């Protein structure tokens, strides 16, 4: 078989190229310390290496999450510790305030001043932010201050009941915050209490404010409990002379507690053992437009008429209620008609009262603005009233009254920590040395001590939960470290090079390359021209 010079060169070139490629790859493995440089080097190992790298990246992220969780929980623990210390001081002041037989009005004013300053300090603690700017007691609403308001306008919790969580292992989530509602708002009260708040639908600009509700007569309030009250501002013309006024009703039944009470900005309002203040300029309601039906609507009214021998009746329907009225005497003019429709002896006066209507010499009227319908089966009634009652006649000009701003006084078995302290402060500020104020203050002191104990219990329970979370984070971090070590060793076995084997292989591959080069030199000289 004859081999051409070109074939000799190609074979030699390919052989030296393969040897050089193997040598270069071994050199790269030695320089990087990595055995599997490309997936083609070891497809099975490459797949497992990719999986292990992903798991290591996840574990690394879990460890960063643990650091974030620990920082947040440390800050929360610090805030709760400060709250506990503040509660201890408030207990000391409350016990001191119980000395009603010794302390003077001036001394109580000084105590109230410290309580007020502590309320501001406590509010700042409850609005603590973490390094990321999130409010730690706001639940999911971490971008909004959870506790707003003051002792004058009352306090509002703007957060929710959520707990922010972070993943610290494939199967473990840790809460990194707590809801301020659970810790500081939903605190069981030793006595039934009430919370005052404004309606979100109020129209006054700027909005009116309501103070913290204070129980001044526990027995009276307990008898009213668990009813809520609604304070509704009426139209100014509900009283004379016209001025802002309000009506207090039971929320569930609509029963009137107090009607058309004159309003004084910042004055005490007290009903059913609850005292509070409303400040600002409330938006008054709009009065109703009376619904009316005048006589002689048809222009065919015919008087006189005499129903002495044959009485006639007609019905009035209003707001789902129907009453029957009777005409049973002589009617010479509309004045006689007015007298007969208001006659207590034929039942007409009582019927109109039940309907909430009146009758005068001009016609029938519903001052509440509720439209009504008149019906009868008598043409004679039509002639007497001058109204088409046989087909039915309905008023169309009535308009209901529109209520103004509203305040809700809601009964509760719970009381937030800020309101507890404000109630104590208010009781000390109103102390004037009289037996009534002394009894009131003693009652508030007893209630406050019990409520502060409940608050401390709530804070301690949360602190113990933080301890459990710290333990979980610590054990999870240790587990992650062990997992990282195991995966790193497995990854090293799959990926890292055996230097001894690689060095030997490099030496062998260098020898092969040198031999190939030397052989090519010898073979390349085997031609006829070299023999000439």
C-alpha positions as CSV (number, residue, x, y, z in Angstrom):
1,X,0.0,0.0,0.0
2,X,1.4,3.4,-1.0
3,X,1.0,6.4,1.3
4,X,1.3,9.8,-0.1
5,X,3.3,12.6,1.5
6,X,0.1,14.5,2.1
7,X,-1.5,11.6,4.0
8,X,1.7,11.4,6.1
9,X,1.5,15.0,7.0
10,X,-2.3,14.9,7.8
11,X,-1.9,11.8,10.0
12,X,1.0,13.4,11.9
13,X,-0.8,16.7,12.3
14,X,-3.9,15.1,13.7
15,X,-2.0,13.0,16.1
16,X,0.1,15.9,17.4
17,X,-3.1,18.1,17.7
18,X,-4.9,15.4,19.7
19,X,-1.9,15.0,22.0
20,X,-1.6,18.7,22.4
21,X,-5.3,19.1,23.1
22,X,-5.1,16.5,25.9
23,X,-2.0,18.1,27.3
24,X,-3.6,21.6,27.3
25,X,-6.8,20.2,29.0
26,X,-4.7,18.6,31.7
27,X,-2.8,21.8,32.2
28,X,-6.1,23.7,32.6
29,X,-7.4,21.2,35.1
30,X,-4.2,21.6,37.1
31,X,-4.3,25.4,37.0
32,X,-8.0,25.6,38.0
33,X,-8.1,22.6,40.3
34,X,-11.4,21.5,38.5
35,X,-11.8,18.1,36.9
36,X,-15.1,18.7,35.0
37,X,-14.5,21.8,32.9
38,X,-17.4,21.2,30.5
39,X,-20.5,19.0,30.7
40,X,-19.0,16.7,28.1
41,X,-16.1,15.8,30.4
42,X,-18.5,13.9,32.6
43,X,-22.3,14.4,31.9
44,X,-23.5,12.6,35.1
45,X,-21.1,14.5,37.3
46,X,-21.9,17.8,35.6
47,X,-25.6,17.4,36.4
48,X,-24.9,16.5,40.0
49,X,-22.4,19.5,40.3
50,X,-25.1,21.9,39.0
51,X,-27.6,20.6,41.5
52,X,-25.2,20.9,44.4
53,X,-24.2,24.4,43.4
54,X,-27.9,25.4,43.3
55,X,-28.5,23.8,46.8
56,X,-25.4,25.6,48.1
57,X,-26.7,29.0,46.7
58,X,-30.1,28.3,48.4
59,X,-28.4,27.5,51.7
60,X,-26.3,30.6,51.5
61,X,-29.5,32.7,51.0
62,X,-31.1,30.9,53.9
63,X,-28.2,31.9,56.1
64,X,-28.6,35.5,55.0
65,X,-32.3,35.3,55.8
66,X,-31.4,34.0,59.2
67,X,-29.2,37.0,59.8
68,X,-32.0,39.3,58.8
69,X,-34.5,37.5,61.0
70,X,-32.1,37.6,64.0
71,X,-31.6,41.3,63.6
72,X,-35.3,42.0,63.4
73,X,-36.1,39.8,66.4
74,X,-33.3,41.4,68.4
75,X,-34.8,44.8,67.7
76,X,-38.2,43.6,68.7
77,X,-36.9,42.1,71.9
78,X,-35.3,45.4,72.7
79,X,-38.5,47.3,72.1
80,X,-40.5,44.9,74.2
81,X,-38.0,45.1,77.0
82,X,-38.3,48.9,77.0
83,X,-42.1,48.6,77.0
84,X,-41.9,46.2,80.1
85,X,-39.7,48.7,81.9
86,X,-42.1,51.5,81.1
87,X,-45.0,49.4,82.4
88,X,-43.2,48.9,85.7
89,X,-42.8,52.6,86.1
90,X,-46.5,53.1,85.2
91,X,-47.4,50.6,87.9
92,X,-45.4,52.6,90.4
93,X,-47.2,55.8,89.5
94,X,-50.6,54.0,89.6
95,X,-49.9,52.7,93.1
96,X,-48.8,56.1,94.2
97,X,-52.0,57.6,92.7
98,X,-54.1,55.4,94.9
99,X,-53.2,57.5,97.9
100,X,-56.3,59.7,97.4
101,X,-56.4,60.6,101.1
102,X,-52.9,62.1,101.0
103,X,-52.1,63.5,97.6
104,X,-53.3,67.0,96.6
105,X,-54.7,68.2,93.3
106,X,-51.3,69.8,92.5
107,X,-49.5,66.5,93.1
108,X,-52.0,64.6,90.9
109,X,-51.4,67.1,88.1
110,X,-47.7,66.4,88.4
111,X,-48.3,62.7,88.2
112,X,-50.6,63.1,85.2
113,X,-47.9,65.1,83.5
114,X,-45.4,62.3,83.8
115,X,-48.0,59.8,82.5
116,X,-48.6,62.0,79.5
117,X,-44.9,62.1,78.7
118,X,-44.7,58.3,79.1
119,X,-47.7,57.9,76.7
120,X,-45.6,59.7,74.1
121,X,-42.6,57.6,74.8
122,X,-44.7,54.4,74.6
123,X,-46.2,55.5,71.3
124,X,-42.7,55.9,69.9
125,X,-41.8,52.4,71.1
126,X,-44.9,51.0,69.5
127,X,-43.9,52.7,66.2
128,X,-40.4,51.2,66.2
129,X,-38.8,50.7,62.8
130,X,-36.2,48.2,61.7
131,X,-33.1,49.1,59.7
132,X,-35.1,48.6,56.5
133,X,-37.6,51.3,57.6
134,X,-40.5,48.8,58.3
135,X,-42.6,49.3,61.4
136,X,-42.1,46.1,63.3
137,X,-45.6,46.1,65.0
138,X,-47.6,47.0,61.9
139,X,-48.3,43.5,60.7
140,X,-48.4,43.5,56.9
141,X,-49.0,47.3,56.8
142,X,-45.3,47.9,57.7
143,X,-45.0,51.1,55.7
144,X,-47.5,53.0,57.8
145,X,-47.1,54.0,61.5
146,X,-49.2,51.5,63.3
147,X,-50.3,53.8,66.2
148,X,-51.4,57.3,65.5
149,X,-53.4,59.9,67.4
150,X,-53.0,61.5,70.8
151,X,-54.6,61.8,74.2
152,X,-57.0,64.5,72.9
153,X,-58.2,62.8,69.7
154,X,-57.7,59.2,70.8
155,X,-55.5,56.5,69.3
156,X,-55.9,54.4,66.2
157,X,-54.2,51.2,65.2
158,X,-53.5,51.4,61.5
159,X,-51.9,48.0,61.1
160,X,-53.4,44.5,60.7
161,X,-53.1,41.2,62.4
162,X,-50.4,39.7,60.0
163,X,-47.0,38.5,60.8
164,X,-44.2,38.9,58.3
165,X,-42.3,35.7,57.8
166,X,-39.0,34.8,56.1
167,X,-37.8,31.4,54.8
168,X,-34.7,30.1,56.7
169,X,-34.7,26.5,55.4
170,X,-36.6,24.5,52.7
171,X,-39.2,23.6,55.2
172,X,-39.0,26.4,57.9
173,X,-40.5,29.9,57.9
174,X,-39.9,32.2,60.9
175,X,-42.0,35.2,61.9
176,X,-39.8,38.3,61.9
177,X,-42.5,40.7,63.3
178,X,-45.6,40.7,65.4
179,X,-48.9,42.4,65.1
180,X,-49.2,45.3,67.5
181,X,-52.9,44.6,67.7
182,X,-52.4,41.2,69.3
183,X,-49.7,42.6,71.8
184,X,-51.0,46.1,72.7
185,X,-54.6,46.5,71.5
186,X,-56.5,43.3,72.2
187,X,-55.7,43.3,75.9
188,X,-58.4,41.9,78.2
189,X,-59.7,44.6,80.5
190,X,-60.6,43.8,84.1
191,X,-63.8,45.8,83.7
192,X,-66.1,46.3,80.7
193,X,-64.9,49.3,78.8
194,X,-65.6,51.4,75.7
195,X,-63.8,52.8,72.7
196,X,-64.7,56.0,71.0
197,X,-64.0,56.5,67.3
198,X,-65.2,58.8,64.5
199,X,-67.0,57.5,61.4
200,X,-64.9,57.3,58.3
201,X,-67.8,58.8,56.3
202,X,-67.8,62.1,58.3
203,X,-67.8,65.2,56.1
204,X,-66.3,67.9,58.4
205,X,-63.2,69.6,57.2
206,X,-60.9,69.5,59.2
207,X,-62.3,66.2,60.7
208,X,-63.7,66.3,64.2
209,X,-61.9,64.3,66.9
210,X,-63.1,62.3,69.8
211,X,-61.2,61.7,73.0
212,X,-60.5,58.4,74.7
213,X,-63.7,57.2,76.3
214,X,-63.7,57.0,80.1
215,X,-65.9,55.0,82.3
216,X,-67.2,57.2,85.0
217,X,-69.9,55.0,86.4
218,X,-69.0,51.3,86.0
219,X,-72.3,50.1,87.4
220,X,-74.4,52.1,84.9
221,X,-72.1,51.1,82.0
222,X,-72.3,47.4,83.0
223,X,-76.1,47.6,82.9
224,X,-75.9,49.1,79.4
225,X,-73.2,46.7,78.2
226,X,-72.8,45.2,75.6
227,X,-74.7,47.9,73.7
228,X,-72.9,50.4,71.6
229,X,-74.0,54.1,71.2
230,X,-74.0,56.3,68.1
231,X,-73.7,60.1,68.4
232,X,-75.3,61.6,65.3
233,X,-75.2,65.3,64.6
234,X,-78.6,66.6,63.5
235,X,-79.7,69.6,61.4
236,X,-79.1,72.8,63.2
237,X,-82.8,73.7,63.2
238,X,-83.6,70.7,65.4
239,X,-83.2,73.1,68.4
240,X,-84.1,76.7,69.0
241,X,-82.2,78.9,68.3
242,X,-80.6,76.8,65.5
243,X,-77.2,75.5,66.5
244,X,-75.1,72.3,66.3
245,X,-76.8,69.5,68.2
246,X,-76.8,65.7,68.4
247,X,-78.8,62.7,69.2
248,X,-77.5,59.6,70.9
249,X,-79.0,56.2,70.0
250,X,-78.5,52.5,70.7
251,X,-76.6,51.0,67.8
252,X,-78.5,47.7,67.6
253,X,-82.1,48.9,68.2
254,X,-82.0,52.6,67.3
255,X,-83.6,53.4,70.6
256,X,-83.0,57.1,71.5
257,X,-80.7,57.6,74.6
258,X,-80.8,61.4,74.4
259,X,-82.3,63.6,71.7
260,X,-81.3,67.0,70.3
261,X,-78.6,67.8,72.8
262,X,-76.7,71.1,72.2
263,X,-73.1,70.6,71.3
264,X,-70.2,72.4,72.9
265,X,-66.8,72.1,71.3
266,X,-64.5,70.1,73.7
267,X,-67.2,69.9,76.4
268,X,-67.8,66.6,78.4
269,X,-70.4,64.3,77.0
270,X,-71.6,61.6,79.3
271,X,-74.3,58.9,78.9
272,X,-74.7,55.4,80.4
273,X,-71.6,55.8,82.5
274,X,-69.3,56.8,79.6
275,X,-67.6,60.2,79.3
276,X,-65.9,61.6,76.2
277,X,-65.2,64.8,74.4
278,X,-65.7,65.8,70.8
279,X,-63.6,68.6,69.4
280,X,-63.8,70.5,66.2
281,X,-66.7,71.7,64.0
282,X,-68.9,68.8,63.1
283,X,-70.8,68.7,59.9
284,X,-74.5,69.1,60.7
285,X,-77.2,67.0,59.1
286,X,-79.8,68.3,56.5
287,X,-83.4,68.5,57.7
288,X,-86.1,66.5,56.0
289,X,-88.4,68.0,53.4
290,X,-92.0,67.3,54.6
291,X,-94.1,65.1,52.4
292,X,-97.5,66.8,51.8
293,X,-100.9,66.2,50.1
294,X,-103.0,69.3,50.1
295,X,-106.8,69.3,49.9
296,X,-108.5,70.1,46.6
297,X,-105.7,68.7,44.4
298,X,-108.3,67.9,41.8
299,X,-109.9,71.3,41.9
300,X,-113.2,69.5,42.5
301,X,-113.5,69.6,46.3
302,X,-117.1,69.8,47.3
303,X,-118.1,71.2,50.7
304,X,-120.2,71.0,52.9
305,X,-120.6,67.3,53.4
306,X,-122.4,65.4,56.2
307,X,-121.2,62.0,57.3
308,X,-123.3,61.9,60.5
309,X,-125.6,59.1,59.3
310,X,-123.3,57.3,57.0
311,X,-119.6,57.5,58.0
312,X,-117.0,57.0,55.3
313,X,-113.4,55.8,55.7
314,X,-110.1,56.1,53.8
315,X,-106.6,54.6,54.4
316,X,-103.1,56.2,54.6
317,X,-100.1,54.0,54.0
318,X,-96.6,55.1,54.9
319,X,-93.3,53.2,55.4
320,X,-95.1,49.8,55.3
321,X,-97.8,50.8,57.8
322,X,-101.4,51.4,57.0
323,X,-104.0,53.1,59.2
324,X,-107.7,53.8,58.6
325,X,-109.3,57.3,59.2
326,X,-113.0,58.0,59.6
327,X,-115.2,60.9,58.5
328,X,-118.3,60.7,60.8
329,X,-119.8,64.2,61.1
330,X,-120.7,67.4,59.3
331,X,-117.9,69.1,57.4
332,X,-118.6,72.6,56.2
333,X,-115.0,73.8,55.5
334,X,-111.4,72.7,55.7
335,X,-111.3,73.8,59.3
336,X,-114.0,71.3,60.2
337,X,-112.0,68.7,58.2
338,X,-108.9,69.4,60.3
339,X,-110.9,69.1,63.5
340,X,-112.4,65.7,62.4
341,X,-109.0,64.3,61.3
342,X,-107.6,65.2,64.7
343,X,-110.6,63.9,66.7
344,X,-109.4,61.6,69.5
345,X,-112.9,60.1,69.9
346,X,-113.1,58.5,66.4
347,X,-109.5,57.2,66.5
348,X,-108.2,59.5,63.9
349,X,-105.8,61.4,66.2
350,X,-104.2,58.1,67.4
351,X,-104.0,56.8,63.8
352,X,-102.1,59.9,62.7
353,X,-99.8,59.6,65.6
354,X,-98.9,56.0,64.8
355,X,-98.2,57.1,61.2
356,X,-96.1,60.0,62.4
357,X,-98.2,62.4,60.5
358,X,-100.3,65.5,61.1
359,X,-103.4,67.1,59.5
360,X,-104.2,70.8,59.3
361,X,-106.6,73.1,57.4
362,X,-104.3,72.8,54.3
363,X,-103.9,69.0,54.0
364,X,-102.0,66.0,55.3
365,X,-98.3,66.1,56.2
366,X,-95.3,63.8,57.0
367,X,-92.7,65.9,58.7
368,X,-90.1,63.1,58.5
369,X,-90.1,63.4,54.7
370,X,-91.5,59.9,54.1
371,X,-93.9,59.9,51.1
372,X,-97.4,58.4,51.8
373,X,-100.4,57.2,49.8
374,X,-104.1,57.9,50.4
375,X,-106.7,55.3,49.2
376,X,-110.5,54.8,49.4
377,X,-113.3,53.2,47.5
378,X,-115.6,56.2,47.8
379,X,-116.2,59.0,45.3
380,X,-117.7,61.0,48.2
381,X,-114.3,60.9,50.0
382,X,-112.7,62.2,46.7
383,X,-115.2,65.1,46.7
384,X,-114.7,65.9,50.4
385,X,-110.8,65.9,50.3
386,X,-110.5,67.0,46.7
387,X,-108.0,64.2,46.2
388,X,-108.2,61.2,43.8
389,X,-108.3,58.5,46.5
390,X,-110.2,55.9,44.5
391,X,-107.2,55.2,42.2
392,X,-104.7,56.1,45.0
393,X,-102.8,59.4,45.4
394,X,-99.1,59.4,46.6
395,X,-97.1,62.4,47.7
396,X,-93.9,63.0,45.8
397,X,-92.3,66.0,47.5
398,X,-91.0,64.3,50.6
399,X,-87.2,64.0,51.2
400,X,-85.6,62.2,54.2
401,X,-83.3,64.0,56.5
402,X,-79.5,63.5,56.0
403,X,-77.5,62.8,59.2
404,X,-74.3,64.7,59.9
405,X,-71.1,63.5,61.4
406,X,-71.2,60.5,63.6
407,X,-69.2,59.2,66.6
408,X,-69.3,55.5,67.6
409,X,-69.0,54.5,71.3
410,X,-68.3,50.8,71.1
411,X,-68.5,48.5,74.2
412,X,-65.6,46.1,74.6
413,X,-64.0,43.6,76.9
414,X,-60.6,44.8,75.7
415,X,-58.6,48.0,76.0
416,X,-55.4,49.1,74.3
417,X,-52.4,50.1,76.4
418,X,-52.3,53.7,75.3
419,X,-56.0,54.3,76.2
420,X,-55.4,52.7,79.6
421,X,-52.7,55.2,80.5
422,X,-54.7,58.2,79.1
423,X,-57.7,57.2,81.2
424,X,-55.4,57.2,84.3
425,X,-54.1,60.6,83.4
426,X,-57.5,62.1,82.8
427,X,-58.8,60.7,86.1
428,X,-55.9,62.4,87.9
429,X,-56.4,65.7,86.0
430,X,-60.1,65.9,87.0
431,X,-59.4,65.1,90.7
432,X,-60.6,68.0,92.8
433,X,-60.7,66.5,96.2
434,X,-64.5,65.8,96.3
435,X,-65.7,62.4,97.4
436,X,-67.1,61.8,93.9
437,X,-63.7,62.5,92.2
438,X,-61.9,60.4,94.9
439,X,-64.2,57.5,94.3
440,X,-63.8,57.9,90.5
441,X,-60.0,58.0,90.8
442,X,-59.9,54.9,93.1
443,X,-62.0,53.0,90.6
444,X,-59.7,54.0,87.7
445,X,-56.6,53.1,89.7
446,X,-57.9,49.7,90.5
447,X,-58.8,49.1,86.8
448,X,-55.5,50.4,85.6
449,X,-53.4,48.2,87.8
450,X,-55.3,45.1,86.5
451,X,-55.0,46.2,82.9
452,X,-51.3,47.0,83.3
453,X,-50.8,43.4,84.6
454,X,-52.6,42.0,81.6
455,X,-50.4,44.2,79.3
456,X,-47.2,42.8,81.0
457,X,-48.5,39.3,80.5
458,X,-49.1,40.0,76.8
459,X,-45.6,41.4,76.4
460,X,-44.0,38.5,78.3
461,X,-45.9,35.9,76.2
462,X,-44.6,37.6,73.0
463,X,-41.1,37.7,74.5
464,X,-41.1,34.0,75.2
465,X,-42.2,33.4,71.6
466,X,-39.2,35.4,70.5
467,X,-37.0,33.1,72.5
468,X,-38.5,30.1,70.8
469,X,-37.8,31.7,67.4
470,X,-34.2,32.5,68.4
471,X,-33.7,28.8,69.3
472,X,-35.2,27.7,65.9
473,X,-32.9,30.1,64.1
474,X,-29.9,28.9,66.0
475,X,-30.6,25.2,65.3
476,X,-31.5,25.9,61.7
477,X,-28.3,27.8,61.2
478,X,-26.3,24.9,62.6
479,X,-28.2,22.5,60.3
480,X,-27.4,24.7,57.3
481,X,-23.7,24.8,58.2
482,X,-23.7,21.0,58.4
483,X,-25.5,20.7,55.2
484,X,-23.1,23.1,53.5
485,X,-20.2,21.1,54.7
486,X,-21.6,17.8,53.4
487,X,-22.5,19.3,50.0
488,X,-19.1,21.0,49.7
489,X,-17.4,17.7,50.3
490,X,-19.6,15.9,47.8
491,X,-19.1,18.7,45.3
492,X,-15.3,18.5,45.8
493,X,-15.3,14.8,45.1
494,X,-17.2,15.3,41.9
495,X,-15.6,18.5,40.6
496,X,-12.1,18.8,42.0
497,X,-9.0,17.2,40.4
498,X,-6.7,14.6,41.8
499,X,-3.4,16.5,41.5
500,X,-1.2,13.4,41.7
501,X,-3.1,11.6,39.0
502,X,-3.3,14.7,36.8
503,X,0.5,15.4,37.2
504,X,1.3,11.8,36.1
505,X,-1.1,12.1,33.2
506,X,0.4,15.5,32.2
507,X,3.9,13.8,32.2
508,X,2.6,11.0,30.1
509,X,0.8,13.3,27.6
510,X,4.0,15.4,27.3
511,X,6.0,12.3,26.5
512,X,3.4,11.2,23.9
513,X,3.5,14.7,22.3
514,X,7.2,14.7,22.1
515,X,7.3,11.2,20.7
516,X,4.8,12.2,18.0
517,X,6.8,15.2,17.1
518,X,10.0,13.2,16.9
519,X,8.4,10.4,14.9
520,X,7.0,13.0,12.4
521,X,10.5,14.4,11.9
522,X,11.9,11.0,11.1
523,X,9.1,9.9,8.8
524,X,9.0,13.2,7.0
525,X,12.5,12.6,5.8
526,X,11.7,9.2,4.2
527,X,11.4,10.3,0.5
528,X,13.4,9.6,-2.8
529,X,14.7,13.1,-2.9
530,X,16.6,12.7,0.3
531,X,18.5,9.7,-1.3
532,X,19.7,11.6,-4.3
